[in-house]
Amino acid sequence: MAQEADSLRAARVTASLQVAPPSAAIAGPRLRQAANLPDAIRGFSGLQLRDYGGAGGLKTINVRSLGSAHTAIFLDGIPIDNAQNAQVDLGRIPTDGLEKVELFQGQRSQLLQTAREYGSASALHLTSAQPAPEGRNGFKVRLRGGSFGTVSPAAAWESRWSPVLSSRVQAGFTHAHGRYPFHVKDFRNTPEGYKGYDTVMVRQNCDLMEFRTDAHLFYTPEGGRYDARVSWYDASRGIPGPVYKQADRYPLSDDRQVDRNLSVQAGGEQELTSGLSLLVRAKYARDVLQYLDVSEIDPAVSAQWNYLQQSGFASVALGWKASERWHFSGAVDGQYEALQSRVSARRKTLFTAVSASFLDGPWRASAAAQYQYSSGAGTYRFLSPSFILTWTPDRSWEFGGLLKRSCRLPTFNDLYYSQITVRKLEPEEVYQSAAHWSWNRRYEHWHFQAREELYFNYVRNKLIAVPNGSLFRWSMYNLGGVRIFGDDWDLTASWHSGPTTLGATARYTYQWAHDTGTGGQIPYIPLHSANFRIFWNQGGWRVDLQGFLTGERFTSSTNRDDFRIAPWTTWDASLTYAFPGTGLTLRVQLNNLLNANYEIIRQYPMPGFNAFCTLDYLF
């Protein structure tokens, strides 16, 4: 009974209105099996994963051609930020300890949330899992190893101290040399005739050594839910640079990066009276970055860059359920960001937001507005209104739409630190409109799901970031205007009987994203992309086969052949077996089965066939 009462206490606060569901989500065993966050979400529709190769390579996401800076990332409702360059490296985020990952277009439409959440074009929400049930402590050990010299042990300890107090402490270590072979060729006309190269090289300077630890405390009193966590991340890595032809050689990057990041955050929700709830959240982060910048032209020339970034965030929100039909909320956030280096920069931002939601039978609607005032690194004022409508005529069908205006400010790197950049940059403004339908039906052993979403985005003063010799030096410029028309499809069919499940998922994305100046497709956005997954689960066995297809792309909105990146297709497979009654699970993952040669970013070759083995033991 104590366990049941505890779950009811949590549900009273956390169960809140969602006018529109997430456009994509992953949870449960599939999430826990992923090596890291990019591995878990790369199959989401309308999402491109930017991967610069190697264990130490940067990994970011681009949702619906808007750029990674337009996707806010939240861990338990608190933002994960990088004021320096807005490039949050998702490869640093493990899936251990996560309950679910959800991608929302616009923002979540629940009653209680921070004002910050209303201002982004899309939002990726990471939710931590609650520790073990009352009366049970759990210790989990994970060992992962495989290609690129990867060895990655991790451990987590979950404790339930009382019906309302629990904790999780986890730590992990990863070491990898990151080297892998890749194919390179270069043919050109010279005064001596048509000459070139066609050879295999080894990707260098991709090593990674990282240590991460996290302590998380949960407190769930009557009508409330609170949590606090402290995280530490320490890493040293090589930064793989572009592979390009220079005279008679292919210079490779020798750049190095060291990160030391401390994060402390806490938050809670409490029901004050019937219908009235309070939310509070706060965070402090201190990030140290040391970068050794070695010239690819003359390796004897190098520069040491040292950065200290500190940020503070606090939020207060109130939610009021005035009636069964009408729900209202308001929130105020304050954020302070400071970056110290050869040039120091500071930014203070105030976010305020109000929202109202209406529920009447099959109809659900939510209207919100966020006002943002920023000073320090330039003064900016911006209003972000949004409107979400959903109609659910029965349990099988749902129809909905979204209208929203949002912005993204130039980062500190954009304004101060890029070595080649336009110093005067305008904020990006995004105008979103979308409409979707979904169908969900069960027939005895069969389950079918289908969803389509059409969207049109207009980006004014789009900021484009292009690597300039290394992942640390970027060129920034405003494109002027970009029109984006997209169509996302998700189809799933599964058959379940007893211990057996068999299913298939197909996702397709069409994205027409044109620069209004040149009329060409903007850099790195494919017109067509798709992924497919077939899965089989029988008792403790599970088999997954997944394919990713990406059409041709261009590195410039002037879509000439010399800027073209060839389309690519890769196939991955995994086999998982849970040994009955032992708490032991073994997973073997085979990536790029056909050893395809491809690039996600031009001149950053990706690995060919690679394999990993993961062993989990829970006791």
Secondary structure as GFF3:
##gff-version 3
##sequence-region A 1 619
A	DSSP	alpha_helix	2	14	.	.	.	ID=ss1
A	DSSP	beta_strand	24	27	.	.	.	ID=ss2
A	DSSP	alpha_helix	28	33	.	.	.	ID=ss3
A	DSSP	alpha_helix	37	41	.	.	.	ID=ss4
A	DSSP	beta_strand	47	51	.	.	.	ID=ss5
A	DSSP	beta_strand	59	63	.	.	.	ID=ss6
A	DSSP	three_ten_helix	68	70	.	.	.	ID=ss7
A	DSSP	beta_strand	71	75	.	.	.	ID=ss8
A	DSSP	beta_strand	78	80	.	.	.	ID=ss9
A	DSSP	three_ten_helix	90	92	.	.	.	ID=ss10
A	DSSP	beta_strand	98	105	.	.	.	ID=ss11
A	DSSP	three_ten_helix	115	119	.	.	.	ID=ss12
A	DSSP	beta_strand	122	128	.	.	.	ID=ss13
A	DSSP	beta_strand	138	146	.	.	.	ID=ss14
A	DSSP	three_ten_helix	147	149	.	.	.	ID=ss15
A	DSSP	beta_strand	150	162	.	.	.	ID=ss16
A	DSSP	beta_strand	165	176	.	.	.	ID=ss17
A	DSSP	beta_strand	180	190	.	.	.	ID=ss18
A	DSSP	beta_strand	193	203	.	.	.	ID=ss19
A	DSSP	beta_strand	208	219	.	.	.	ID=ss20
A	DSSP	beta_strand	224	238	.	.	.	ID=ss21
A	DSSP	beta_strand	256	273	.	.	.	ID=ss22
A	DSSP	beta_strand	276	294	.	.	.	ID=ss23
A	DSSP	beta_strand	302	321	.	.	.	ID=ss24
A	DSSP	beta_strand	326	340	.	.	.	ID=ss25
A	DSSP	beta_strand	345	360	.	.	.	ID=ss26
A	DSSP	beta_strand	363	375	.	.	.	ID=ss27
A	DSSP	beta_strand	380	391	.	.	.	ID=ss28
A	DSSP	beta_strand	397	408	.	.	.	ID=ss29
A	DSSP	alpha_helix	412	412	.	.	.	ID=ss30
A	DSSP	pi_helix	413	417	.	.	.	ID=ss31
A	DSSP	beta_strand	420	421	.	.	.	ID=ss32
A	DSSP	beta_strand	428	443	.	.	.	ID=ss33
A	DSSP	beta_strand	446	460	.	.	.	ID=ss34
A	DSSP	beta_strand	463	467	.	.	.	ID=ss35
A	DSSP	beta_strand	474	478	.	.	.	ID=ss36
A	DSSP	beta_strand	481	497	.	.	.	ID=ss37
A	DSSP	beta_strand	500	515	.	.	.	ID=ss38
A	DSSP	beta_strand	528	538	.	.	.	ID=ss39
A	DSSP	beta_strand	541	550	.	.	.	ID=ss40
A	DSSP	beta_strand	553	554	.	.	.	ID=ss41
A	DSSP	three_ten_helix	561	563	.	.	.	ID=ss42
A	DSSP	beta_strand	564	565	.	.	.	ID=ss43
A	DSSP	beta_strand	568	579	.	.	.	ID=ss44
A	DSSP	beta_strand	584	591	.	.	.	ID=ss45
A	DSSP	beta_strand	599	601	.	.	.	ID=ss46
A	DSSP	beta_strand	604	605	.	.	.	ID=ss47
A	DSSP	beta_strand	610	618	.	.	.	ID=ss48
###
